[in-house]
Amino acid sequence: MRLFSLCLMVAPVAASAISPEWTAEKCDRYTRAWHMATDGLATGALSDRFIADHDAFLDSGCTIRGAVCPMTTSEYDLANMLSLMAVAEGATGSFLPFHCTPTPVLQD
């Protein structure tokens, strides 16, 4: 019975996840979360690259996926917090901009 109830609750969210309105709403919510999370953050805590890549994500209407790679502890902490905030607001993990391409280890 619990599974059935959960499915009923998830179905409307899944159906609305593909609508342009829901995509725009997720972007608005995520943008507010970004501003709340970065308000008062120490200057220099985030790299220029991280900020520029993230700004490009927001400027695209949150359509550029996997374009922001956290490299420092502060950036990872922020990415983790934003990820939790986004999922709590109904966005899926695939909505988020965070992804790092693995760097090959060079042999000596």
N, C-alpha and C positions, 0 to 999 in steps of 0.2 A: 504493500500500500504506500509506503514511503517513497519508493522509486516512482510509482505512478504520479504521486503528488509533485515530486521534484520535476518530472518530465512536463507536467502541466505548467509549472512555474517557468521552466526554461524555454519552452516552445515559443511564447510571445517574444522573448528576448532574441532568440535565434532568428525568428522571422523578421524582426525589425533591424537586425544587424546589417542587412544588406541594403537598406534604404539610404539614399543620399542624406536625408534629414538626420538619421541616426549617426551617420558618419560625421556630419557637421557638429552634432551635439557632443559626440565623444571628443572631437577636437577642441571644442569650446571648454569642456570640462577639464581636459588634459592641459590646455593652455593656462587655465586658472590654477591648476595644481602646480604647474611649472613656476608660475609667478609667486605663489605662496611658498613653495619650497626654496626658491632662490632669493627671496626677499631677506636682506640682511646677511646673506652669505658673504664671507670674507673675500675681499678682492684677491684675485690670484688663486682661489681655491679650485677654479675650473680653468682648463686650458682654453686659449683662443679657438683652437680647432674644435673642441667639444661644443663650445657656445655657438660657433658659426654653423657647425653641422646641425645642431639642435634648432637654431633659428631657421635654417633652411627647411627643416621638417615642419615647423609651425607655419612658415610662410607658404608652404605647399598645401596648406589645409590638412596637414597630417597625413599626406598620401605617400611620402617617401618612406619606405620601410627599410630598416636595417642600415641606416646611414650614420648612426651616432655610435662611436666606440668609446666607452669609458676606459681611461688608462690609469688614472690615479685612484687612491683610496677615496678621496672626496667625490670623484666622479662616479665610482662604483656605488658609494653610499647613496648618492642622489638618484642614480638610475634605479637602484633597488627600491627606494622610497616612492619614486614616481610610478614604478611598475605596480607596487602594492596599491597605491592610490587609484591608478587607472582600472585595475581589476575590480577594486571595491566599487567603482563607479559604473561597472558593467562592460568595460572594454575587455577584449581578449588579449592574450599575450602577443598575438600576431599584429595587433594594432600598434605596438610600441616601436620606437625608432632604434632601439638598442641592438647592436650586433657587432661583433668583431671578427674579422677574417683571421683564421689561424695563421701565425707567422711560422714559416718553416725554420727548423733548427739547422743551422749551417754546420757542416762537419769540418773540422780542422784538417 
